């Protein structure tokens, strides 16, 4: 199913994903940035024909922002209209109706959807704080939210929930225990080649192998932010746009911004450092004994 969406993964990840779907359990994916955690949710939604609802987490995110808010501008217009019409009853009963409700991702995920329950992606949960985690415990346990003015809204069918974390901090055990867990690591050489073939099929076999070998060699360096698979794909596409047939220190220097995102890391590869890493990458591609 994932392969049909050009998503390449190993048996352990495919197994835990199958179990999450079969058992109706949230799936918690943890790992370095750029290893394909978010793409899994996109691939599942596309493969199953379900709506993808994404809650992008950030510092300071609270329950109200994730669930709903009232459209105050529309409420003010309604108040002015009711005052002009001298409709006091509407002022008392009509200002907190569904027509003034702005639904945020968690509430949207509780609503019936065409084609079945949606895929709810709670992305980078490690960026939030503990109070929001505590709120999610209830929401993911009962798949319901409460709006004081309207009451409790319960999902008729539990959404497919995927949480991701880049492990910038530890997520509380209580949240993890409610989920199936999988660590998404950097792929091995052959698997990253498969991924590159799926996502950048126009790249030649020779260029693909050089790109993957160089990126994997780069990950062994002491960098502030190691390049993920997403950066490997981006770099290959940049090289294709430049009609590059093979890597060279000059090409690497010109395109480092596709794989490294911090100036200190880029500065490390200036001068002869890029050539050294390229030579080591090429040596790793030579079969033993040749």
C-alpha positions in Angstrom: 0.0 0.0 0.0 2.8 2.4 0.9 4.9 1.4 -2.1 1.9 2.4 -4.3 2.3 5.9 -2.9 6.1 5.9 -3.6 6.8 5.5 0.1 9.6 2.9 0.8 9.9 1.4 4.2 11.1 -1.7 6.0 9.1 -4.6 7.5 9.2 -3.3 11.1 7.5 0.0 10.2 5.0 -1.6 7.8 4.1 -4.1 10.6 3.5 -1.5 13.3 1.5 0.6 10.8 -0.6 -2.5 10.0 -1.3 -3.1 13.7 -2.2 0.5 14.3 -4.8 0.4 11.5 -6.1 -3.1 12.5 -6.3 -2.3 16.2 -7.4 1.3 15.9 -4.5 2.5 18.0 -2.7 5.8 17.6 0.8 5.5 16.2 3.7 7.4 17.7 6.6 7.9 15.4 9.8 9.3 16.8 13.1 10.0 15.0 15.4 12.6 13.5 13.9 15.3 11.3 13.6 14.5 7.7 13.3 10.7 8.0 9.8 10.5 6.6 7.5 10.5 9.6 5.1 13.1 8.3 5.1 11.5 4.8 3.7 8.3 6.3 0.5 10.1 7.3 0.2 11.6 3.8 0.8 8.2 2.2 -1.8 6.5 4.4 -4.4 9.2 3.7 -3.8 9.0 -0.1 -3.8 5.2 -0.1 -7.0 4.8 1.9 -8.8 7.8 0.2 -9.2 9.5 3.5 -9.0 13.2 4.4 -5.7 14.2 6.0 -6.2 16.7 8.9 -2.9 18.1 10.2 -2.3 19.7 13.6 1.1 21.4 13.4 2.3 21.7 16.9 4.3 24.7 18.3 5.4 26.1 21.6 2.4 27.6 23.4 -0.2 25.6 21.5 -3.3 25.2 23.8 -6.4 23.2 23.7 -8.6 26.0 22.4 -6.4 26.7 19.4 -6.3 23.0 18.6 -10.0 22.4 19.0 -12.1 25.5 18.2 -12.6 29.2 18.6 -15.6 31.5 18.2 -15.8 33.8 15.2 -15.9 37.1 17.2 -16.1 39.3 14.1 -19.2 37.5 12.9 -20.6 37.6 16.4 -20.2 41.3 16.6 -22.0 41.8 13.3 -24.8 39.6 14.6 -25.0 41.7 17.8 -25.3 44.9 15.8 -28.0 43.4 13.6 -29.9 42.1 16.7 -29.7 45.5 18.4 -30.9 47.2 15.3 -33.9 44.8 15.1 -34.4 44.9 18.9 -34.1 41.1 18.9 -33.0 40.5 22.5 -33.9 36.8 22.3 -31.4 36.3 19.5 -28.7 38.0 21.6 -29.3 35.6 24.5 -29.5 32.3 22.5 -28.0 32.7 19.0 -24.5 34.0 19.5 -22.9 30.7 20.3 -24.5 28.5 17.7 -22.6 26.3 15.2 -22.7 29.0 12.5 -20.2 31.0 14.6 -17.9 28.1 15.4 -14.5 27.9 13.7 -13.4 24.3 13.8 -9.7 23.6 14.4 -8.0 20.2 13.5 -9.0 18.2 16.6 -12.7 19.1 16.2 -12.6 18.5 12.5 -11.2 15.0 13.1 -14.3 14.2 15.3 -16.7 15.1 12.5 -18.1 12.4 10.0 -16.1 12.5 6.7 -16.9 11.3 3.3 -15.0 8.0 2.6 -14.5 7.2 6.3 -12.7 8.5 9.4 -9.9 10.9 8.5 -6.2 10.6 9.2 -5.3 13.0 12.0 -1.6 14.0 11.9 -0.4 15.6 15.2 3.0 16.8 13.9 6.0 17.5 16.1 4.2 16.9 19.4 7.6 17.5 21.2 7.3 21.2 20.4 4.3 21.6 22.8 4.3 21.6 26.6 3.0 19.2 29.2 -0.5 20.8 29.7 -1.3 20.2 26.0 -0.1 16.6 26.3 -2.4 16.1 29.2 -5.3 17.4 27.1 -4.4 15.0 24.3 -4.6 12.0 26.7 -8.3 12.6 27.1 -9.0 13.4 23.5 -7.2 10.3 22.3 -8.7 8.1 24.9 -12.4 8.9 24.2 -12.1 10.7 20.8 -14.4 13.4 22.0 -14.1 17.1 22.9 -16.3 19.3 25.0 -17.4 22.8 24.0 -19.1 24.5 27.0 -21.7 26.3 24.9 -22.6 23.3 22.7 -21.8 20.2 24.8 -19.7 17.1 24.1 -18.9 16.2 20.5 -17.9 12.5 20.0 -16.4 11.0 16.9 -18.8 8.5 15.3 -15.7 6.7 14.1 -12.3 7.0 15.6 -9.8 8.8 13.3 -6.5 7.2 12.3 -4.1 9.1 14.5 -0.4 9.5 13.8 1.8 11.5 16.2 5.4 12.5 15.3 8.3 13.8 17.4 11.8 14.9 16.5 12.7 14.3 20.1 13.7 17.9 20.9 12.4 16.9 24.3 11.0 13.7 25.9 7.3 13.2 25.5 5.5 12.0 28.7 5.2 8.2 29.1 1.5 8.4 29.7 0.9 9.7 26.1 3.3 7.1 24.6 1.5 4.2 26.4 -1.7 5.0 24.6 0.1 4.6 21.3 2.0 2.0 19.3 5.6 3.2 19.0 8.2 3.1 16.3 11.6 4.8 16.0 12.1 6.0 12.4 15.9 5.9 11.8 18.0 6.9 8.9 17.7 4.2 6.2 20.6 2.0 5.1 22.3 2.6 1.8 20.2 0.2 -0.3 17.0 1.4 1.2 17.9 5.1 0.6 18.7 4.2 -3.0 15.2 2.7 -3.3 13.6 5.9 -1.8 15.6 8.1 -4.2 14.5 5.9 -7.2 10.8 6.3 -6.0 11.0 10.1 -5.3 13.5 11.2 -8.0 13.2 8.6 -10.7 14.9 10.7 -13.3 18.3 10.6 -11.5 20.7 8.1 -13.0 21.8 5.0 -11.1 25.4 6.4 -10.9 24.4 9.8 -9.7 21.9 8.3 -7.2 24.6 6.1 -5.7 27.0 9.0 -5.4 24.4 11.2 -3.8 23.4 8.6 -1.2 27.0 7.6 -0.4 28.0 11.3 0.1 24.9 12.1 2.3 25.5 9.0 4.4 29.1 9.8 4.8 28.1 13.4 5.8 25.8 12.0 8.5 28.9 10.6 10.3 30.4 14.0 10.6 29.9 16.2 13.7 27.2 18.5 12.4 24.7 20.7 14.1 21.9 19.2 11.9 22.5 16.1 9.9 20.7 15.8 6.6 17.6 13.6 6.5 16.2 11.6 3.6 14.1 14.6 2.7 17.4 16.5 2.1 18.7 13.6 0.0 15.7 13.8 -2.3 15.8 17.6 -2.5 19.5 17.5 -3.4 19.1 15.0 -6.1 16.3 17.1 -7.6 18.5 20.2 -7.5 21.3 18.3 -9.3 18.9 17.2 -11.9 17.8 20.7 -12.5 21.4 21.7 -13.0 21.9 18.8 -15.5 24.7 17.4 -13.2 25.8 13.9 -14.2 28.4 13.3 -11.5 29.4 15.0 -8.2 32.4 17.2 -7.9 33.7 19.5 -5.1 32.5 22.5 -7.1 29.0 21.2 -7.6 28.8 20.2 -3.9 29.9 23.7 -2.8 27.3 25.3 -5.1 24.4 23.2 -3.8 25.1 22.7 -0.1 22.1 24.7 0.8 19.9 21.8 -0.3 21.3 19.4 2.3 22.7 21.6 5.1 20.6 24.3 6.8 23.1 25.9 9.2 25.9 28.2 8.2 28.3 26.5 10.7 27.7 23.2 9.0 28.2 24.6 5.5 31.4 26.3 6.6 32.8 23.0 7.7 32.6 21.7 4.1 34.5 24.6 2.5 37.9 24.1 0.9 39.2 20.5 0.7 36.7 19.0 3.2 34.1 18.4 0.5 36.6 16.7 -1.7 37.7 14.5 1.2 34.2 13.4 1.9 33.5 12.8 -1.8 36.6 10.6 -2.2 35.6 8.6 0.9 32.0 8.2 -0.5 33.3 7.0 -3.8 35.7 4.5 -2.2 32.7 3.1 -0.3 31.0 2.4 -3.6 33.9 0.3 -5.0 33.3 -3.4 -4.4 35.8 -5.1 -2.1 38.7 -6.7 -4.0 38.5 -4.5 -7.1 
